[in-house]
Amino acid sequence: MVSFPPPGSLTLCEVNRDLITVEDLSDDRANQTYGKILGLVFSPVPFHSPENDASDQHGAATTSPPAAAGESVQRKGPVAFLQGLVNNSLGRLFYPNDVHLLPEVDLQGVSWHPNKHIIAFISGPTQVLVHDYQESEGKDLSILTNESQRDVRVLEWRPNGGKMLAVGCKSGICMWAASYPGNAASVRSGAASVLGSLSRNSGNRYILVDFLRSPYDEHISALSWSPDGRYPFKRQKANSSFTVWDYAQGEGTPIRRGLGGISLLKWSPTGDYFFASKFDGTFYLWETNTWTSEQWSSTSGFVKGATWDPDGRMILLAFSESSTLGSVHFASKPPSLDAHLLPVDLPEILSLTGSQRIEKIAWDNSGERLAVSFKGGDDMYKGLIAIYDTRRTPLISTSLIGFIRGPGDNPKPISFSLHGKFKQGPLLSVCWSSGFCCTYPLLFRSHILP
């Protein structure tokens, strides 16, 4: 039976395909329901929602602390970004008719640290919040803000890079790193270190260790680290190429293709493949051994969401004009590009909600839970997130578990991410338009639960 949260209720967690709802969120109720199982409670984190911000998008958020003064440096070294929106007066990375499509793309506004219970999320036009659920009982927030960090769009933790966070914004990438007493973060030569936050209890702080300025004042809307944390991307405007950089060595290899108007970029979990999509409905699959590619095209609009399966053998795609997902299955082992595009139906999105368009998707790294948000539809289902049980053998199949409702008045999911940290199941973290970042444990491995 599908779990539906009644109006006025709030979703707390999943326990064995049952989405538990409550009248109000409290640590006591969370501890009784899942805290004793996980040994941790994920309290909602309030923030100033960008959707409710009446200030200029290119200025500081009204609730942000004053930005610390810092020096920006232009670098020819490693750059941890791909491409983004260009200032209209400075040339084109997106074609003119692509600019209005950027809000339609599933930008990464929430990022879980790969190995720790630390979440980072965009909390305003100039601000990122970092929340450590284990440090000081998860009560302290680190606020990352700087005069160079304007109109933030995406962020991603660096794999195998300690506590290093890349934040994509207007004009470049802010690289933040945790700094501890006796173990200060290493600041890139020539860059000014700027204090982002000081944790009151532990003494830990995040330092802006580098600002990677983009050429032509580009607005960064895509970030993608390789799984080993060595190779981020740089997008070259002048010749429509992109460059794979070795972050530690500061050396890059240009990969030339006509890739203007890119909407999304995703490394596969194994690093064997790389995905890039464009606003014209075409997308590319690259194998990273020789950097050759195959071009695909879609009749359902452009790819607005993409997520790899944990083995890197298939990628799930959401299209801008469809309520059906697509999955690209590789027929052979890497570096083969022989693949097939197959539909993945989510019939309940249309039949239950009345929506004909998928908005955002997230797939956990076990491949067993899929979160889907949708646009428009019936008033009773607006703003909810659908949770699916998924199977990958031999093809992707889905079974609807139910829907998640957020806190506040008429909440809508701004961004969300799944994190497979626990044996009992993944965590779904959602930034809601009502100004809360909530984490929902999805506990479904019944042989582990009491």
KAKA-V275366 format. One line per field, one symbol per residue. ss: DSSP state (H for helix, E for strand, L for the rest). psi: psi as a letter, one per 30 degrees, with the letter a starting at -180 (. if undefined). A space follows every 50 residues. Layout:
BEGIN
ss = ???
psi = ???
END
This chain:
BEGIN
ss = LLELLLLLLEEEEEELLEEEEELLLLHHHHHHHHHHHHLLLLLLEELLLH HHLLLLLLLLLLLLLLLLLLLLLLLLLLLLLLLEELLHHHLLLLLHHHHH HHHHLLLLLEEELLLLLEEEEEEELLEEEEEELLHHHHLLEEEEELLLLL LLLEEEELLLLLLEEEEEEELEEEEEEEEELLELLLLLLLLLLEEEEELL LLLLEEEEEEEEELHHHLEELLLLLLLLLLEEEEEELLLLEEEEEELLLL EEEEEELLLLLEEEEEELLLLLEEEEEELLLEEEEEELLLLEEEEEELLL LLEEEEEELLLLLEEEEEELLLLLEEEEEELLLLLLLLEEEEEELLHHHH HLLLLLEEEEEEELLLLLEEEEEEELLLLLLLLLEEEEEEELLLLLEEEE EEEELLLLLLLLEEEEEEEEEELLEEEEEEEELLLEEEEEEEELLLLLLL
psi = kkkkjlkflkkelkjhgjjkllelkleeeeeeefefefgkkjkkjkljke fgjflkfgakkfgklkkkklkkkkkfakkhlclakkkffgakeklegfef feffkikjfkkkkeflhkkklkglfgkkkkjjffkhggfkkkjjklffik ikellkkkkhgbikkkjkakfakkjkkkklkfikkkkkkfkkkkkeljke effllkkjfkjjkklghkjkgkkjklfggejalkkjeeghllkkkjeefg kljkjklihlhkelkkklffgflkkkllfgfllkkkkgefhllkkllkgg aljfkkkllffgflkkkklfhlgklkkjkkfllkgkgjlkkkkjkiffee eefgkgkkellkklgfgfkkkkllkaakeffkflkkkkkklgkflkllkk eakkkllakhkkjellkkjifkffllkjkkjlffhkjkkjkjjfjffel.
END
